[in-house]
Amino acid sequence: MEQAGSRPDSLIERVSFGIDPLDWGAPEGVLRSSTILFAGESGTGKSALVAHIAANFMLHKGERCLYVALDDSPESFVEQLESFGWRGRELYQRGLLYIIDGYTYTTGRYVASPYANRSVNVQRVDELANAIIASVEELRMSGSGLLVIDSLNDLLYFHDITRVVMFIKSIRAFVSKSRKVLSLLVLHTDTENAAELARSVEHLFDGVIYARINEDLRKLGIPLKELLVKKLRGCPTNPFWIPYAITARGIMPVDTEKLASLIKAKLKEYERLK
């Protein structure tokens, strides 16, 4: 993963995501001190996007990733990395991947995961925030590394929006701003509460990236994924919808010629049904 570089008048380093569709939307990278929201409906590839970014930090930069598992088990994230060929088990064993398990408590199993460095009860949001901050200090993450929280939705099950907003502010202040650790927070906007949260907290984030399925192509039976880098504080953006695909190698650009051929074929098929 290449560094995007830093300007002489800037004290904060810029880094690139290392993923073409995202880097097209953020051509000069992102400030390390940023807290970024990845929002959109389920099935739009947000978790795959942040997993690919995490893999780039660990494999190409040798930097640690602090992953907070809320949607699914720590094992699921490790397996996701493995499925793309990113050696999740090895990264965990080497200490580059550090996982806080906030998922197990929600299942009622209370069985420690073999891939959990810490376990927390997400019904106690202060405990979660303290665990994240303590882990950042334990790992001595300062001016390097990545924090991923997937996802904020689990907090909405147990807490009102005000508590979740205070949690976001704490992470931004103590992790991103104080420690200069890039933080990525995922939010699925399928429910009205989650959509309301996304609308009401955009201003709290340094960056906002939306993912969606192209609605026009969905009607043709083509579930084309697209992302929009809506804002990046302190960095330029190309704010238009960029198509991408999830492949065996992670997030990749869409082959426009193949897409055009597929659309033509679908339109011909549709015409025959008239």
N, C-alpha and C positions, 0 to 999 in steps of 0.2 A: 504494500500500500504506500503510495507516494505522499510525501508531505506537500501540501499546497503552498507552503512557504509563508513567510510573514513579512510585512512591510516595515521599513525603517522606523515609521512613526507609530508602530504598534508594538506593545509589550506582550501581546498574547499571540501565541502561535496559531496559524491556521492549518487544518488538516483536511484532506479530501476523504470522501467516503470510500473511494476505491471501487465504486460500482458505476459503470457508464451512465445508465439512465439518471441516477442521482447526481452524478458529477456534471451532467449536462444542465441540470436544473440549478446546481450550485457551482458555477465554473471556477470560482476562486476559493473553493473550500468553505470550511466553517470554523469559527473560533472555538478553541478548546474549552473555553469557559461557557459554552452554550448548553442550555437545556432545550431539547427539541421534542415536540409532540408529533408522533406518527398516528394519524387518525383516519378512520374510514370504516366502512361496513366489514363484517366478517367475510373471509374468503377473498380479500383483495391483496393478500400477500404481505401485510405489515410485519408479521412475525418473521417471515423469511427475509425481509429487507433488513431488519435489525440483527438477525442471526448472521447474515452475510457481512454486515459491517463489523460485528464482533469477531468473526473469523479473520477478517482482514487485519484488525488490530492485533490479534494474538499471533497469527501465523506470519504476517509480513512485517510487523513492527516489533514483535516480541513484547507487546504491552498486555497488561492484565485486563480481563473483563470481569466485572462484578455483575452477576446476573441475578435478578430477583424473580423467582418463579412463583407467579400467582395464578395464572390461567391453567397451568398444567404442571406436572411433576418435574423435578430436576432431571430425572432419567429421560423424559421426553425431549428436553432441550439437547441433552448430550446425544441422543439418538438422531435428532434433527441435524446436528452438525455432522454426525457420521454419515447420514444419508446423502449429504452433498460432498462427501470425501474430505471433510475438514478435521478429522481426527479428534473428535470431542473427548473420548476417554483419555487419550494421551495428553491433551491440553489440560484436563482436570488433574491428572496425575502429576504433571509438571508444575502445577500451581498457577498456570496462566488463566485458568478458568476457576472462579470462586463463586459458589452458588448459595444464595439465601433462599431457603425453602419456606415459602408462605402458603404453599398449596396443601401440604399434608394435613394441616390443622382443619382445613375446610372439609376434608373427607371424613373426619372422625376416626381415622385409622391410628394416628399418633405413632406411626412406625417410622423411625429415622430412615431417610433415603441414603443409599451409599454414595450419592453424589451431592450431598448437602454439607456445607461447611457450618452453616447456622440454620436454625429453625425458629420461626416466629409465628405468632398468632395474629393474623391480619385484622381480627376483631378489635385489636388494640393498636390503633394507627400510630400512636406515639412510640410503641415498642418497635414497630417496623421502621420508622424513621431513625430511631436511635441505633437499631441494628445495622442499617445502611451506613450511617455516619461512622459507627465504631469499626465496621469492616473496612471502610476507606482508610481510616487511620491505621488499622492493623496491617493493611497491605502497603502502607506508605505511598498511596497513590497521590501524587502531586505533580501537576503539569504533564501527566501521562495517564493512559488507561481509559477505560470506558465503563459507564454504568448503564445497564439496560433494565427497565422495569416493564414486565409484560404480564398483566396489563393493569391499568388503573380501574378497570371495570369491577374487579373483585372488591375494591375498597368501597365502591358505590353500593354493593350489596349490604354492607354493614354500617356505612356512615353517610351522613348528609353531605351535600356538595361543599358546605363551608369547611367541614373537617378535611375533605379531600383537597380543597384549595390550599389550606394551611400546610398540608403534607407536601404539595408541589412546591410551595414557597420555601419550605425548609430544605428540600433537596436542592433546589436552585441556589439557595444562599450558602449552604454548608458544603455542598459537593462541587457544583459547577463553578460558582464564583470564588469561594474561599480556596478550593483545592485545584481549580482549573482542570476539572475532570469532565469530559464531554458526557452528557447524560441524555439517554433516549427513552422516552416514555410512550408506551403504546396505549391507544384508546379505541375500542370497538364502538362504533356509533349506531348500532342496530336499534337500541332502545331510545325513547324520548329523553330519559334522564341523561344518558351518555351523550346524545346529540346536544342537549342543553349545556352539559359540562364543556364540551368542545367549543361551543360558541362563546361561553362566558369566560373561558380561561385562556383564550388565544393570546391575550395581551401579557399574560404571565410568562410566556415562553419566548426564548430568543429565536426559535425557529419553529415553523409549523409546516408539516408535510402531509398532504392528503393522498389517499389511495382510493381508487374506485374501479368499477367495471364500466366500460363505455356503454352507455344506455342504448344508443342507436344500434350498435353491433350486437348487444345482448339479445335484441329482438330478432336478429338473424341467426341466433344460436352460436354466436362467437363471443365468448367471455373474455374480451381483451382487457387486460389490466393496465391502468394508467396511474401515474403519480404526478403531483403538482407541488413544487417547492413554493409555498405561498409567501413565506417570509423567512429571512435569515438576518438577524440583527448584526450590523457591522460588515455584512458581506453582500455582494451583488447576487441577483438571482435571474434566472430565465423563467418567469412565472407562466408557463403554459403546460398543458397536460402532455406527459411524455409516456408513450407506450412501453411496456416491459413484459418479460415472460419469466416464469420460474422454470428453470431447466435442471438437469442433473448436476450442473456446475454452479447452481445458484441463480442470482438475478442477472438476466442478460437483456440486451436490446432486442427489439422485435425486428425480424427480417421483413422489411416493408414490401418487397416483391412477393414473398409468400403470402403476406397478409392480403395484398391486393388480389392475388389469384383466388384466395379463399373467399373473399367477399364476392368476387364475380361469380364463383361457383354457387354460393349460397343464393345470390340474386336470381341466377338462372333456375335454380331449384324452386325458388319461391314463385317465379313466373309460371312454371309448369303447373303449379297448384291452383292457379286462378281459373 
